[in-house]
Each structure stands twice: as structure tokens, then as C-alpha cells.
Amino acid sequence: MTEEHFVPPKAPKDLCFNETDFIQNDFDTDAFLQEHRKNVSLEKMRDDLGVYLKILRSAMIELINKDYADFVNLSSNLIGLDKAIDNLEVPLGKLKEEVLQVQQTLDNTISEMTENLDKHKEIRDRKQNIHSLIRFHKSISKMCNILNSCDMTKINLKPDVLERAATEFNQLKFHTSRCKSELSTDQISKMGELDECLKKSLSSLLIAYVNRNETASLIRCLRIYVSLDKVADAEEVVRKKIVVPAVENIISEHTFQNDPLGLKGTYQKLEKVLDNILRELLELTLQPDRITVKGFNFLVNSYWPEVEQRIEDYLPIIFAPGNPELFHKRYTETLDFLLSFERKCCTPEVVNSLKSHPQYKRFLKKWNLPVYFQIRFQEIAGTAESVLSANVSAASIRKNENSLNPDDFTLHATNIVWDCLLRIWAKEVFLPQLLHRFWKLCLQLCSRYQEWIRNSLKQVWPVTTVNETGRNSEVDNSQRLEFLVGLYSDIEKLSTKMSNFIIMISDRILFLSPDVINLLNECTTETVKNLQNCQEPVTQEIIKELLAHSAIHLRQISDIPRLFRRTNREVPTKPCAYVKRALDFFTTFYADYKKTSPQNIRQWLVLALTALTEQYMSCVKDVLTSIQKMEESLRRLKKGLRDKSLGTSATENQGTSDDDKIRVQLYIDVLSYIEIIKDFDIKEEDVGNLKDLLEIVEAAVKNKLELK
């Protein structure tokens, strides 16, 4: 029974411990005593342990009695086991000796057979070497005879002879690989001479066939190169013997400077080399519908490395970004050339090999696009910043809005920002490789314009005080209002243009995936939303500006009581001058802008008139309250003087009192105020508090004066 499965006998419940305490893996005597000493005394613990010890002994005796028969049988079965083991030891020893003898015999036989097989292999390899050596000497002699019979100085070359030489040379290489250890230095040198002679003959043949455009013979020559596994040699021959002479006069500083088309003319001449000199060679090796010889890539491995290297060596000036206009022109011409070059690659595999070519990557890195963008950034952002950083004034307005086209901007700042946005995407500025940078610049310009709007609203303009007669130079004071109206109009126009911005530049982003275009649309929508959020503070400033020129005239309402008290004036029939003066600026504003932006003008007038009417109503209430207090004071005074002559009272009660005249004047003024508002094509109910104002003065007149 293992310790893991041992179950101790159950302890009585009256003991101070549990039977499971003794079978824990971390059982500690001191900890056990310390824990239980808190509950019972040591004497009690000793007695409990004695009781449990008796229980354990009883359990052990029962276990022994239960398994006694098994113990007896086990001991009886072990009697005589040592003699049986001794009897088996001798036969097993003999068997071991016999097995070792057989193993030794097998090992010896295997070693002998392995040695014989190795000797046989060595003899066989030796025979093969001797056979290959004999074939090597025969191939050497045959190659010499073949090459000597082919006079490469003659015009009419014989590809048949070179095909035989190539076949024999392949045999020579095969036998050389099998007997290389047996060859002498002279023999290896002789083979190298034959190899060079064969390559020289093939290169002459290849050059002649390319120059003559002999298609059939050129195919045979290329196949000879393939059979010899010398494709790279053929590509090198074409580069040095055909491409170099063709492009060395094209790619030079002198030719570049004298070409009227500049870099574009150089690229056109380079394309003519492909179309004329290398046309047949490329069609035979690259055109899928005409391809007859596979494995060659003269376009990438022969033509492009030479052209790229010569451009770097002789035309490094084209990579200079100091002149952004010239740099952009040359870079776009280069991209057009590379695009045309890629189209001649015919298959995606060849295009991929071109783009992965080290010289192709190096050539693109030569064009310092980050520097070009930085120059454009300073040029475009600097133009916008020079306007946006200046304080706004009357000079910020281009001209009178009535003389502008509907799509034109009113403010110089907005016009400059929009011109900068268009310039970013202009054909002579934008580069697809810098799309992410130019797009960021667009967002920065829009953000800077929004910041300029907020700052322009906070800027304090020179103020000309308007006196109560309203005859000071309100033209000067209206310049800020003209600016604010133009600003609001520009924000609307710019938001509309920005909503269609992606459509406007669609021809610049055709290469983008739909997902990216959707992201740009979302970004544009967010920009338009931020622009439109700037309209609310502009509206508030327009309202403040309108009220600043109008509300000041309402102070004259408090002077109306002085016009009628103790003056014996007739009952008023005409409105006071302050009503017209208070709305003169509104009238001028409405006349100036109603044709350019009728909806916005109506909205601003309603908001401004609502605020003005609220102030008007407050002033009227103050006057009426003052009149009422005055009447109550007089009434109390009359009540205290009842002992005076009744005739005097009767005389005082005759006719219209001064206070009633004041009420009539207020009523006439309000009616005139409403009539002028109607001239703005605004309904009474659209102006807040206007109805309440009319009710107040009507109630005041109705209660005090019977109108006929």
C-alpha cells in the first residue's frame, strides 16, 4: 500500500486532533504541538495521542491477520530459488559465448565484403577516369579541328560549325568533370583557351546576326548559348558590343545640353535604340506570342544596367532638386520613360525582375523626393502663412461682393488658401509618390485657415464712435461687418468646394484602392464639418456688429418723457427719429447684401432684430414703469390736497395728459418700428418679442387713452 493511498483509521471525535493531520506532506511536529496547545493542555494532548496509538496498533494487527496467508505463501515460494538460479547460470553462459562467436564471424564477413566493394568501386572509377581521359583528348583534338576550320574573319559565318563545337565542348566539360584530378595544368589551360575561343566566335556571330536582323540564324546562335549554359555571357556581349556603342553618344552632358527637348529628347533616343537595334532580339526572347528562345533577359540584364550607369555617371545634374519646376519636369519625364520601359517587358515576371534589380532601386533613390517636397512645402505653406499671419483689416477684402462672381471668394486669405490647395494638386507640382505628404499639407492648410478664422474674430478693429444722431462715419464702422459677411460667405463656398474636392483631384488618385479613397472621403467630410462649425461664431459676431450700430440709438427712448412733460405739446402723430436711426444700419445692410446672399441676410436680420427688439422692449417697459410710478405719486398728492378748489381739479382732468402723450408716442414708435421691419421682407412672427412689444404699448394706450 503506497503512501498516496494510505488511509489512517478514523480518530474519535473527542480527541483534540484529526487523523488527517498526520498524513500531510508538510507535517511538522513543532507546528502540530504549537497549534493544538492553544486549545488543550499538554497532558490532554498526551492522553489523546496514547488513545490514537492504541487505535493504530489495533488496525495494524487486523491488517496483518487479514493478509497472513499471503505472507506465508510468499515466504514458502522463495525456498530453493537460489539453487534454481545457479542451475540456469551455466547454460546461459555457454549461450552467450556462442552468440559472441557468431557476431564476430558476421563482423569479419561484413568487413571483408566492404573492402572488396570499395576496391571494386575504385577500379570502376579508375576505368571511368581512363575512359573520360581518352574522350577528353579526343574532344580536345576534335574541338581544335572544328574551331580551326571556322574562320571568324569571314563575313559569312557558319553556325553549323559552332553548333558542332558547342556539342563537343559540352562533351568535353562532362568528361572533364569525371577526370579532373587526372588532368595536368596544361590540359586545363588548353580547355580554357578553347572555351575563350568558342565564346569569341559566338560573340562575333551574335553581334553580326543582331546587326543584320537575321532571325533564323540569331535563334540558332542563342540556342547555342543556352546549350553551353552561357546565357549571362550572351547578355554581357550584347551590353558591351551593342548597347554601349548605341547609347554612349546619347547619354552625355554635351548631347543633353544641346538637345532642344532636354531629358525627354534623351529618353526618346534611348527608346529608339530598343525599337530599332534591339527590337528583333527582344521579340525573340520576351514576346509571349513570338518567344522561341527562353532564359534570356537582354532588357533587364544588358540594356538597363548600361543606361542607368551612364545616366548616373554623365547626367548627375538631373537629380538636383534645387529648381523644383525643373526637378518635377525631369522626374515626370523619367517616370514616363520607366513606364514605357516596363511596357516593353511584356510579362509580369520580367517587370518584377526589373523592379527588383539593384540598379533600378538605386536609380529611384537618386531622386530626392523629400527635399523636393520640402521646397514645395515652404513655397506653398509660406504663401498661405504670409497672408494668414497678417492682421485683418479693410485691405483683407478683395472688392465689393456685388462685383464678384458667385464662385469667387470675398477675402484675400480664403482666395490664397484655395489657390494653395489647387497648386498642391497642379500637374506641375503634384507627384503620386508624395501623395501622403501632399494630402497632409492640404489638411494642414485647412486647419490653419480655421485657426485664422478664430483669431480674426478675436481681433479688435479700430472703432469709430457713433453719436446719438448717427451721423458719424458709419462707413468706417461697417468695414468689419463687411469682412464678417465675406468671411461667412467664403466659409460656405470653401465648404462646398471641399465637399467635391476628391472628385476634383480624381485624376490624381486613380492608382489608389477604393478603401484608401473612402478614407480620403471621410477625412474630407470631417474637414468640411470643422469648417462649417466656424460659421456659428461668425454669425454671432455679425449679430454683435449689427447691434453695436443700432442699439445705441435706443437710449433716446428714455428722453421721450422730457419731450412731453410740462411742454404743452400736441398729441404725437409721427414716430421719433431714433426709430429710423436704430434701423438705418439694418436697412443699409439689407440693401447691400440682399442680392448676394438673401437666405443668410434674412437669418442674420431675424437674429439681430430679435436681440434688438428685446432691448427695445426693456427700454419701453422702463419708461412705462416710470410713467406709472409718476402717476401714482401724483394721485397720492391729489388725494392729500382735496381741500383745494375743485375747479382746479376739473381743469387738470381736461384733455390728454403728458403721460398719455408719452404712451401714444411709444405706441407710434413701435408701429413705425414694425413697418420698417416689414420692408426687410421679414414677417412679424419671425422676430422674437415683437408681438409682446406691440401688446405692451397697445395695452398702455388702451387703458389710458380712447383712440378715435
Sequence and secondary structure as in RCSB ss.txt:
>XXXX:A:sequence
MTEEHFVPPKAPKDLCFNETDFIQNDFDTDAFLQEHRKNVSLEKMRDDLGVYLKILRSAMIELINKDYADFVNLS
SNLIGLDKAIDNLEVPLGKLKEEVLQVQQTLDNTISEMTENLDKHKEIRDRKQNIHSLIRFHKSISKMCNILNSC
DMTKINLKPDVLERAATEFNQLKFHTSRCKSELSTDQISKMGELDECLKKSLSSLLIAYVNRNETASLIRCLRIY
VSLDKVADAEEVVRKKIVVPAVENIISEHTFQNDPLGLKGTYQKLEKVLDNILRELLELTLQPDRITVKGFNFLV
NSYWPEVEQRIEDYLPIIFAPGNPELFHKRYTETLDFLLSFERKCCTPEVVNSLKSHPQYKRFLKKWNLPVYFQI
RFQEIAGTAESVLSANVSAASIRKNENSLNPDDFTLHATNIVWDCLLRIWAKEVFLPQLLHRFWKLCLQLCSRYQ
EWIRNSLKQVWPVTTVNETGRNSEVDNSQRLEFLVGLYSDIEKLSTKMSNFIIMISDRILFLSPDVINLLNECTT
ETVKNLQNCQEPVTQEIIKELLAHSAIHLRQISDIPRLFRRTNREVPTKPCAYVKRALDFFTTFYADYKKTSPQN
IRQWLVLALTALTEQYMSCVKDVLTSIQKMEESLRRLKKGLRDKSLGTSATENQGTSDDDKIRVQLYIDVLSYIE
IIKDFDIKEEDVGNLKDLLEIVEAAVKNKLELK
>XXXX:A:secstr
  TTT       TTSSS GGGGG TT  HHHHHHHHHTTS HHHHHHHHHHHHHHHHHHHHHHHHHTHHHHHHHH
HHTTTHHHHHHHHHHHHHHHHHHHHHHHHHHHHHHHHHHHHHHHHHHHHHHHHHHHHHHHHHHHHHHHHHHHHH 
 TTSSS  HHHHHHHHHHHHHHHHHHHHHGGG  HHHHHHHHHHHHHHHHHHHHHHHHHHHHT HHHHHHHHHHH
HHTT HHHHHHHIIIIIIHHHHTTTSSHHHHHH TTTHHHHHHHHHHHHHHTSHHHHHHHT TTT  S S  HII
IIIHHHHHHHHHHH GGGG  SSHHHHHHHHHHHHHHHHHHHHTT SHHHHHHHHTSHHHHHHHHTS HHHHHHH
HHHHHHHHHHHHHTS   GGGB S GGGS TTS SBHHHHHHHHHHHHHTSTTT  GGGHHHHHHHHHHHHHHHH
HHHHHHHH         TT  S HHHHHHHHHHHHHHHHHHHHHHHHHHTHHHHTGGGSTTS HHHHHHHHHHHH
HHHHHHHHTHHHHHHHHHHHHHHHHGGGGGGGGGHHHHHTTT      S  HHHHHHHHHHHHHHHHHTTT HHH
HHHHHHHHHHHHHHHHHHHHHHHHHHHHHHHHHHHHHHHHTTTS HHHHHHHTSS  HHHHHHHHHHHHHHHHHH
HHHTTT  GGGSTTHHHHHHHHHHHHHHH    
